[in-house]
Amino acid sequence: MILHCMKKETWEKVKDNKYFGEKSLELEGFVHCSPVEYMWRVAPNFKDITDELVLLCIDTDKLKSEVRWEDGDKCGRSYPHVYGLINTDAVTKVLPYLKDENGNWIKNDELKHIQDR
């Protein structure tokens, strides 16, 4: 399972489509995702976003597009990049993106069994 964070409003618009991710593909060439173990490292990127966010739990075995694990920042960790549209039937769960009073991500109960790395 990999995670993709997006605005709840955006998810509501695309959830009934067969695929989503056009904008990311156009801008980046792929759709950024994160393994649960590294989400805490990615979470600061969303700290100042005031829109309601969701975490899409994506089953990589159900994805129709290629996933490449890449270390684009040369940080010693690889992150999953989806090179193509994401089929919505690969999204197995949609979780609220939880924040504390300082805007820091709080790991969802459904993900607590997966240790941070």
KAVEN-V561182 format. One record per residue. N is the residue number from 1. RES is the residue in one letter. PHI is phi in degrees with one decimal (* if undefined). PSI is psi in whole degrees, -180 to 180 (NA if undefined). Layout:
# KAVEN-V561182
[[N:RES:PHI:PSI] [N:RES:PHI:PSI]]
This chain:
# KAVEN-V561182
[[1:M:*:138] [2:I:-124.9:161] [3:L:-114.2:146] [4:H:-133.4:128] [5:C:-97.3:135] [6:M:-152.4:166] [7:K:-65.1:139] [8:K:-58.4:-40] [9:E:-58.5:-41] [10:T:-66.8:-44] [11:W:-58.6:-43] [12:E:-59.6:-32] [13:K:-76.9:-32] [14:V:-105.5:-11] [15:K:-61.9:-25] [16:D:-94.2:-2] [17:N:-80.6:162] [18:K:-73.6:-31] [19:Y:-141.5:159] [20:F:-149.2:168] [21:G:116.4:7] [22:E:-55.0:-45] [23:K:-63.4:-44] [24:S:-62.5:-42] [25:L:-63.1:-40] [26:E:-65.5:-42] [27:L:-81.4:-42] [28:E:-111.8:-24] [29:G:92.9:-5] [30:F:-161.0:172] [31:V:-107.0:121] [32:H:-68.0:136] [33:C:-139.5:176] [34:S:-144.3:144] [35:P:-71.9:154] [36:V:-57.1:-38] [37:E:-59.8:-28] [38:Y:-106.8:2] [39:M:-58.2:-35] [40:W:-61.9:-26] [41:R:-77.9:-30] [42:V:-85.7:-30] [43:A:-51.7:-37] [44:P:-58.0:-22] [45:N:-65.1:-20] [46:F:-107.1:3] [47:K:-57.6:-42] [48:D:-94.6:5] [49:I:-79.8:124] [50:T:-91.2:-17] [51:D:-65.8:152] [52:E:-69.5:132] [53:L:-114.2:159] [54:V:-132.1:156] [55:L:-107.9:122] [56:L:-91.5:123] [57:C:-91.8:116] [58:I:-112.5:127] [59:D:-84.5:110] [60:T:-64.9:-24] [61:D:-70.6:-21] [62:K:-96.0:-11] [63:L:-66.8:139] [64:K:-92.0:-21] [65:S:-92.5:159] [66:E:-72.3:137] [67:V:-110.6:126] [68:R:-116.0:130] [69:W:-90.1:114] [70:E:-131.4:149] [71:D:-111.0:71] [72:G:-64.8:-28] [73:D:-93.1:0] [74:K:54.4:46] [75:C:-98.7:-1] [76:G:89.6:5] [77:R:-130.2:139] [78:S:-100.3:141] [79:Y:-120.2:148] [80:P:-78.5:128] [81:H:-118.0:128] [82:V:-95.0:116] [83:Y:-95.0:75] [84:G:148.6:176] [85:L:-67.9:151] [86:I:-97.0:123] [87:N:-75.4:130] [88:T:-64.1:-23] [89:D:-74.7:-5] [90:A:-84.9:-13] [91:V:-81.6:111] [92:T:-93.3:-20] [93:K:-157.8:146] [94:V:-122.2:118] [95:L:-111.0:148] [96:P:-68.2:144] [97:Y:-85.4:107] [98:L:-89.8:139] [99:K:-130.7:150] [100:D:-85.3:-176] [101:E:-64.3:-18] [102:N:-96.8:4] [103:G:87.8:6] [104:N:-83.1:141] [105:W:-63.6:138] [106:I:-110.4:125] [107:K:-64.8:130] [108:N:-64.7:147] [109:D:-54.3:-37] [110:E:-65.5:-16] [111:L:-111.1:-5] [112:K:-63.1:-23] [113:H:-74.5:-10] [114:I:-99.7:118] [115:Q:-74.8:142] [116:D:-69.7:149] [117:R:-130.8:NA]]
